[in-house]
């Protein structure tokens, strides 16, 4: 018997707005509204509203919170102050990635983690299992929490019209608590698009009301609801990893361009450290790179990457870039062939199509500096 798909509180609104609903990571979610290309450009040029209520939220409280999180994640949580956020990964003992996540610090003994929708139950089980010996409580608050993302160059103007908070002062990867449209929210200057914007965490029962407020306030700015299709093309243009594609239990962060979130020199031991120290000492064998098509063709996940006709790697994510008007991909290639300018072919429908390694991101970032 199939498990029924989960739904976010906004499902009826998505249908009302003409969203095409599809299964995604166990959820019924809108893949598109007006169309992926139009939605993508709307976020790059104006402002878009995303329902990301399927993402998971885990709360960590107690006097042992910092020591526990220092063990749980690879980045250095001790650098956080109240109201700041850290991107990190959790690793298995073998160095493979459990998930990537955001760590938000409310106070010295209160944090919350935002994890991937497809991994929420697994992550909660993992996080709970790692808490033995630490004076903490780990709680899954995903069901009562919704998340909306307002992204694009006009996001600030739209949000300012709905709040008295000085949101223009929120730095990138920082947050504050306040009201938006009369609804209590965590207002976070983060996103998955490479544009300026905010992610809003709020009680699930208020999600539809807030989404309507945002769409109404954004109407003069050309706001559109954005589906998961454009969310993927936007993140891929930025070279952002997606769990299950660029990172998973068989891929360690040092080979996936995430060495910057692995603090091997932090005082605390963390799960997977021994394996990652060994991997670095032995040398990285493969690296994640950005590939831009030199000829017509759209690369897709699992397509073979060829060097002079011989398979040497695999595409992890690929799409047509609406900004660059060409095919782009990320994928793993031998470390010795991972420099910018290196030439490969990607096998598309049985033919090797020319591609070249380029620096990531594919397009400039416009996040709040």
C-alpha positions as CSV (number, residue, x, y, z in Angstrom):
1,X,0.0,0.0,0.0
2,X,1.4,3.4,-1.0
3,X,2.0,6.0,1.7
4,X,-0.2,9.0,0.9
5,X,1.6,12.1,-0.2
6,X,2.1,14.8,2.5
7,X,0.7,18.3,1.7
8,X,1.6,21.8,2.9
9,X,-1.1,24.2,4.2
10,X,-0.8,26.1,0.8
11,X,-2.0,23.2,-1.4
12,X,-5.5,24.8,-2.0
13,X,-3.9,28.1,-2.8
14,X,-1.5,26.5,-5.3
15,X,-4.4,25.0,-7.1
16,X,-6.3,28.3,-7.0
17,X,-3.3,29.9,-8.6
18,X,-3.1,27.3,-11.4
19,X,-0.1,25.4,-10.0
20,X,0.8,22.0,-11.6
21,X,0.9,19.7,-8.6
22,X,3.3,16.7,-8.7
23,X,4.8,14.3,-6.2
24,X,8.2,15.5,-4.8
25,X,10.1,13.8,-1.9
26,X,6.9,12.4,-0.6
27,X,5.0,15.6,-0.9
28,X,2.3,17.1,-3.3
29,X,4.1,20.2,-4.5
30,X,3.7,22.7,-7.4
31,X,6.3,22.1,-10.1
32,X,5.3,25.3,-11.9
33,X,2.6,28.0,-12.3
34,X,3.1,30.3,-15.3
35,X,6.0,28.2,-16.6
36,X,9.6,27.5,-15.4
37,X,11.3,30.0,-17.8
38,X,8.9,32.9,-16.9
39,X,9.1,32.1,-13.2
40,X,12.9,31.9,-13.3
41,X,13.2,35.3,-15.0
42,X,10.6,36.8,-12.6
43,X,12.9,35.9,-9.6
44,X,16.1,37.2,-11.3
45,X,14.4,40.4,-12.4
46,X,11.6,41.1,-10.0
47,X,10.3,39.0,-7.1
48,X,8.9,35.5,-6.6
49,X,7.2,33.7,-3.7
50,X,8.0,30.0,-3.0
51,X,6.3,27.6,-0.7
52,X,9.0,25.7,1.0
53,X,6.9,24.4,3.9
54,X,8.0,20.8,3.0
55,X,11.4,21.6,4.4
56,X,12.2,20.2,7.9
57,X,12.8,22.1,11.1
58,X,14.5,20.6,14.2
59,X,14.8,22.5,17.4
60,X,17.7,22.0,19.8
61,X,17.5,23.3,23.4
62,X,19.3,22.9,26.6
63,X,22.7,23.8,28.2
64,X,24.6,21.3,26.1
65,X,23.3,22.7,22.8
66,X,26.6,24.2,21.6
67,X,28.7,21.1,22.4
68,X,26.1,18.9,20.8
69,X,25.9,20.8,17.6
70,X,29.7,21.1,17.4
71,X,29.7,17.3,17.4
72,X,26.8,16.9,15.0
73,X,27.9,19.3,12.2
74,X,31.2,19.9,10.4
75,X,31.2,23.7,10.6
76,X,32.1,25.7,13.7
77,X,28.9,26.6,15.5
78,X,30.9,28.5,18.2
79,X,31.3,31.4,15.6
80,X,27.5,32.1,15.8
81,X,26.0,34.9,17.8
82,X,22.3,35.3,18.6
83,X,20.4,36.0,15.4
84,X,23.1,34.5,13.0
85,X,23.0,31.5,10.8
86,X,25.5,28.9,9.6
87,X,25.5,26.6,6.6
88,X,26.9,23.1,7.3
89,X,26.7,19.4,6.6
90,X,26.3,16.5,8.9
91,X,28.5,13.5,8.1
92,X,28.4,9.8,8.8
93,X,31.5,8.1,10.3
94,X,32.7,7.3,6.8
95,X,32.6,11.0,5.8
96,X,29.5,10.7,3.6
97,X,26.9,13.3,3.9
98,X,23.8,12.8,6.0
99,X,22.4,16.1,4.9
100,X,23.2,19.8,4.4
101,X,21.4,22.2,6.7
102,X,21.2,25.7,8.2
103,X,21.9,26.2,11.9
104,X,20.1,29.3,13.4
105,X,21.2,30.5,16.9
106,X,18.4,32.0,19.0
107,X,20.5,31.9,22.2
108,X,23.3,30.0,23.8
109,X,20.9,27.2,24.6
110,X,18.4,27.4,21.8
111,X,19.1,26.7,18.1
112,X,17.0,25.5,15.2
113,X,18.0,23.6,12.1
114,X,16.4,23.7,8.7
115,X,16.9,20.4,6.8
116,X,15.9,19.0,3.5
117,X,12.3,17.8,3.0
118,X,13.3,14.3,1.7
119,X,15.6,13.8,4.8
120,X,13.5,15.2,7.7
121,X,12.6,11.9,9.3
122,X,16.1,10.4,8.7
123,X,17.8,13.6,10.0
124,X,15.7,13.8,13.1
125,X,16.5,10.1,13.9
126,X,20.2,10.8,13.2
127,X,20.3,14.0,15.3
128,X,18.4,12.3,18.2
129,X,20.8,9.3,18.0
130,X,23.8,11.6,18.2
131,X,22.5,13.4,21.3
132,X,23.4,10.7,23.8
133,X,25.6,12.1,26.5
134,X,24.7,15.8,25.8
135,X,22.3,17.8,28.0
136,X,19.9,18.7,25.2
137,X,16.4,18.2,23.9
138,X,16.0,17.6,20.2
139,X,12.5,18.2,18.8
140,X,11.0,17.8,15.3
141,X,8.9,20.9,14.9
142,X,8.3,20.5,11.1
143,X,4.6,19.7,11.3
144,X,3.7,22.9,13.1
145,X,6.1,25.1,11.1
146,X,5.7,26.5,7.6
147,X,8.3,28.3,5.5
148,X,7.8,30.8,2.7
149,X,10.7,32.2,0.6
150,X,10.4,35.7,-0.9
151,X,13.3,36.0,-3.4
152,X,14.4,38.6,-6.0
153,X,15.7,42.2,-6.3
154,X,12.3,43.6,-5.2
155,X,11.8,41.2,-2.2
156,X,12.9,43.9,0.3
157,X,10.4,46.5,-1.0
158,X,7.6,43.9,-0.8
159,X,8.4,42.8,2.7
160,X,8.9,46.3,4.0
161,X,5.3,47.1,3.1
162,X,4.1,44.4,5.5
163,X,6.3,44.9,8.6
164,X,7.5,47.6,11.0
165,X,10.7,45.7,11.6
166,X,13.9,47.3,10.2
167,X,14.4,44.4,7.8
168,X,16.8,46.4,5.6
169,X,19.3,46.1,8.5
170,X,19.3,42.2,8.5
171,X,22.6,41.1,7.2
172,X,23.0,38.0,4.9
173,X,22.8,34.8,7.0
174,X,21.1,36.6,9.9
175,X,17.6,36.7,11.2
176,X,15.2,38.4,13.6
177,X,11.8,37.7,15.1
178,X,9.0,40.0,14.1
179,X,5.6,40.4,12.6
180,X,4.8,40.3,8.9
181,X,1.2,41.1,8.0
182,X,0.4,40.8,11.7
183,X,1.8,37.2,11.8
184,X,4.7,36.2,14.1
185,X,7.7,35.1,12.0
186,X,11.3,34.3,12.0
187,X,12.6,36.6,9.2
188,X,15.8,35.2,7.8
189,X,18.0,36.8,5.1
190,X,18.7,33.6,3.3
191,X,17.7,31.8,0.1
192,X,18.4,29.2,-2.5
193,X,18.3,31.4,-5.6
194,X,21.4,33.7,-5.5
195,X,19.1,36.8,-5.3
196,X,18.5,39.0,-2.3
197,X,15.5,37.7,-0.4
198,X,14.1,36.3,2.8
199,X,12.9,33.0,4.2
200,X,10.0,33.3,6.6
201,X,9.3,30.6,9.3
202,X,5.9,30.8,10.8
203,X,3.1,28.7,12.4
204,X,1.6,26.4,9.8
205,X,-1.9,27.6,10.4
206,X,-1.0,31.1,9.3
207,X,0.8,30.2,6.1
208,X,-2.0,30.7,3.6
209,X,-2.9,34.1,5.1
210,X,0.7,35.3,4.9
211,X,1.1,34.0,1.4
212,X,-2.0,36.0,0.3
213,X,-0.6,39.1,2.1
214,X,2.7,38.7,0.2
215,X,1.1,38.1,-3.2
216,X,-1.1,41.2,-2.7
217,X,1.7,43.4,-1.5
218,X,3.9,42.1,-4.3
219,X,1.4,42.6,-7.1
220,X,2.7,46.2,-8.0
221,X,6.2,44.7,-8.2
222,X,5.2,41.9,-10.6
223,X,5.4,39.1,-8.1
224,X,4.6,35.5,-9.2
225,X,4.2,32.2,-7.3
226,X,7.2,30.1,-8.1
227,X,7.3,26.3,-8.4
228,X,10.0,23.7,-7.7
229,X,11.0,23.7,-11.4
230,X,12.3,27.2,-11.3
231,X,13.7,26.7,-7.8
232,X,15.9,24.0,-9.3
233,X,17.1,26.1,-12.3
234,X,17.8,29.1,-10.0
235,X,19.9,27.0,-7.6
236,X,21.7,25.2,-10.4
237,X,22.8,28.5,-12.0
238,X,24.3,29.4,-8.6
239,X,26.1,26.0,-8.2
240,X,24.3,25.2,-5.0
241,X,24.3,21.5,-4.0
242,X,21.1,19.5,-3.8
243,X,21.0,16.5,-1.5
244,X,20.6,13.2,-3.5
245,X,22.5,14.7,-6.4
246,X,25.6,16.7,-5.6
247,X,25.8,15.2,-2.0
248,X,24.7,11.9,-0.5
249,X,26.0,9.2,1.8
250,X,28.6,8.1,-0.8
251,X,30.0,11.6,-1.4
252,X,32.0,13.5,1.1
253,X,32.0,17.3,1.3
254,X,35.7,17.8,0.4
255,X,35.0,16.4,-3.1
256,X,31.7,18.3,-3.4
257,X,33.1,21.8,-3.2
258,X,32.0,22.0,0.5
259,X,35.5,22.0,2.1
260,X,34.7,25.5,3.4
261,X,32.1,24.1,5.8
262,X,34.4,21.4,7.1
263,X,36.4,22.8,10.0
264,X,39.0,20.1,10.7
265,X,40.8,22.4,13.1
266,X,37.9,23.2,15.4
267,X,38.5,22.1,19.0
268,X,35.5,19.7,19.1
269,X,35.5,16.3,17.6
270,X,32.7,15.8,15.1
271,X,31.1,12.8,13.5
272,X,33.1,11.9,10.3
273,X,36.2,13.9,11.2
274,X,38.6,11.0,11.2
275,X,37.4,9.9,7.7
276,X,37.7,13.4,6.3
277,X,41.2,13.9,7.7
278,X,42.2,10.7,6.0
279,X,40.5,11.6,2.7
280,X,42.4,15.0,2.7
281,X,45.7,13.3,3.5
282,X,45.3,10.7,0.8
283,X,44.2,13.3,-1.8
284,X,40.9,14.0,-3.4
285,X,40.3,11.6,-6.3
286,X,37.2,13.4,-7.9
287,X,35.8,16.9,-7.8
288,X,32.5,18.5,-8.4
289,X,32.7,21.0,-11.3
290,X,30.5,23.3,-13.3
291,X,30.1,22.4,-17.0
292,X,28.8,24.7,-19.7
293,X,27.7,23.3,-23.0
294,X,29.8,24.4,-26.0
295,X,27.2,23.1,-28.4
296,X,23.5,22.6,-28.4
297,X,22.1,20.1,-25.9
298,X,20.6,20.0,-22.4
299,X,22.5,17.8,-19.9
300,X,20.5,15.9,-17.3
301,X,21.3,14.0,-14.1
302,X,23.2,10.7,-14.6
303,X,24.3,11.5,-18.1
304,X,27.9,10.3,-18.7
305,X,30.8,12.7,-18.8
306,X,33.3,11.7,-21.4
307,X,37.0,12.5,-22.1
308,X,37.8,11.8,-25.7
309,X,34.9,9.4,-25.8
310,X,35.8,7.5,-22.6
311,X,33.5,7.8,-19.6
312,X,35.3,9.6,-16.7
313,X,32.4,10.9,-14.6
314,X,28.7,11.6,-14.3
315,X,26.4,14.6,-14.4
316,X,24.7,15.2,-11.0
317,X,22.4,18.0,-12.1
318,X,21.8,19.6,-15.5
319,X,19.4,22.0,-17.1
320,X,18.9,24.7,-19.7
321,X,20.0,28.0,-18.2
322,X,17.4,30.7,-18.9
323,X,20.0,33.4,-18.0
324,X,22.8,32.1,-20.1
325,X,20.6,30.6,-22.8
326,X,22.6,27.4,-22.9
327,X,22.9,24.0,-21.2
328,X,24.7,23.9,-17.9
329,X,25.5,21.0,-15.5
330,X,27.4,20.0,-12.4
331,X,29.1,16.7,-12.2
332,X,32.1,14.8,-10.8
333,X,35.3,14.4,-12.9
334,X,38.8,13.2,-12.0
335,X,40.5,15.8,-9.7
336,X,43.4,16.2,-12.1
337,X,41.0,17.3,-14.8
338,X,38.9,19.6,-12.8
339,X,40.4,23.0,-13.7
340,X,38.5,25.7,-15.5
341,X,38.9,25.4,-19.3
342,X,39.1,21.6,-19.2
343,X,37.2,20.1,-22.2
344,X,34.8,17.2,-21.9
345,X,31.8,15.8,-23.8
346,X,28.5,14.9,-22.2
347,X,26.6,11.9,-23.7
348,X,23.2,13.1,-24.8
349,X,21.0,10.6,-26.7
350,X,24.0,8.5,-27.5
351,X,26.1,11.4,-28.8
352,X,29.1,13.2,-27.1
353,X,28.3,16.9,-27.0
354,X,31.1,19.3,-26.2
355,X,31.2,21.0,-22.7
356,X,33.8,23.0,-20.8
357,X,34.6,23.3,-17.1
358,X,33.7,26.8,-15.9
359,X,34.0,28.6,-12.5
360,X,30.9,28.4,-10.3
361,X,28.5,30.1,-9.9
362,X,27.4,30.1,-13.5
363,X,25.9,33.6,-13.0
364,X,26.8,36.4,-10.6
365,X,25.3,36.3,-7.1
366,X,23.1,39.2,-6.0
367,X,22.7,38.2,-2.3
368,X,22.8,40.9,0.3
369,X,26.4,41.8,1.0
